[in-house]
Amino acid sequence: MIIDYTKIYVKAGDGGPGAVAFRREKFVAKGGPSGGNGGKGGDIVFVADNNLTTLLDFKYRRRHLAENGGSGEKSRKDGKSAEDEIIKVPVGTVIKDAETEEVLQDLDENGKRIIFLKGGNGGKGNSNFATPTNQAPRYAQPGIAGKEMDIILELKMLADVGLVGFPNAGKSTFISVVSAARPKIADYPFTTLEPNLGIVKYKDFRSFVIADIPGIIEGAHVGKGLGHKFLKHIERTKVLLILIDATVEDPQKEYDVLLNELIEFSDLMKDKKKVVVFTKADLLSDEEKEKLLSKKMKNYAGTPYLISSVAQIGTANLIDNLWNLVEE
C-alpha cells in the first residue's frame, strides 16, 4: 500500500545548560569559576533514499524528536553535543508547512541531505562571565531551545512518462506489456487504486520510467473520483501519455475533458509534452481505424497513435517516440 501523504511533528534538540561551578584545589584559597558550556542540541536532518517507496512508517510514528545537548560540567568541561535525528524519506518527498502548505524542501535526488531544523546552542558556563569586578559569578546561561514545527510530507513519484486516461482506457494493460509492472487488470472501472511505476527497458541497455495513476473522471481536480488524489504523481513527468479508448463514441470530448482536468489541477501540466494514444485497436475494423485517424484533433498538434496492448500492435513504435521525447 502506498502512503503518499502524512502530517508529522518534528523538534530539534535543546541546547544543554551551562554549569555553575568553582575550582576546589588544595592550597588554592580562591579557585575561581570553572563551569563548562552546555552541548549543542541535535538537528533534524532529512535524507532522500531510493530504497524507500512509501511514507507508511510515518503513519505509525508521527513525532520525531532530536536529543538535547548535555549539561556543562565542572573543571570547564563542556557538555556533550547530541546526535542528530536522521529521517529517511523516499526520493520525491516534498516537505510543506502544515499551516500554510508552503513548500519548504524538495528531496528530489537520491542521497540528498538537508538540515531541516537546527538544534539549539548550549548555554555558557559561569567561567565565561568572570570579570575583574565580578570574579565569582554565580550564574550561567540556559541552553537555547531547539526549533519545532508541524509539517506535511507529500510523496510525488519521479517518472519520465505519466499515463493519463479515463477508467478502462487500457493504462494498466499498456504498462504491464511494456514494462515489468504487474498492476491489477479487469474489465471494470477503477481497477487501479494506487499509482504504479514501471521501468521500460529500451535499446542498448537504456530505460525510462512510466507512472500509471488511477483513472481520471470529469471533476477530478475538485475531488471527484480517485484521480485528483494521485494527479500530483505526474506533476514531475517530462511527458504525458494520454490514453483514449478507441471504441468510445466521442474521442475528442474525452481528450478535452482530460486536458481540462490536468490544467485545472496544475498549471505545470499546460506546458508538458503530450502524446495522444488510441487504445484497443484490435476491436476496430480497418475502416474504423482509418476513420479515427483521419480526423484532426483540436488542441493537439501531433498525430495520435493507434495501438493494441493485448495484440502488441503499434507499441514498439510508440516506445521509440516516447524515448526520443524523454531524451530531448
Buried (B, 14 or more C-beta within 10 A) or exposed (E): EBBBBBEBEBBBBBBBBBBBBBBEEEEEEEEEBBBBBBBBBBBBBBBBBEEBBBBBEBEEEEEBBBBBBBBBBBEBBBBBBBEBBBBBBBBBBBBBEBEEEEEBBBBBEBEBEBEBBBBBBBBBBBBBBBEEEEEEBEEBBBBBBBBBBEBBBBBBBBBBBBBBBBBBBBBBBBBBBBBEBEBEBEEEBBBBEBBBBBBBEBEEEEEBBBBBBBBBBBBBBEEEBBBBBBBBBBBBBBBBBBBBBBBBEEBBEBBBBBBBBBEBBBEEBEEBBBBBBBBBBEEBEEEEBEEBBEEEBEEBEEEBBBBBBBEEEBBEEBBEBBBEBBEE
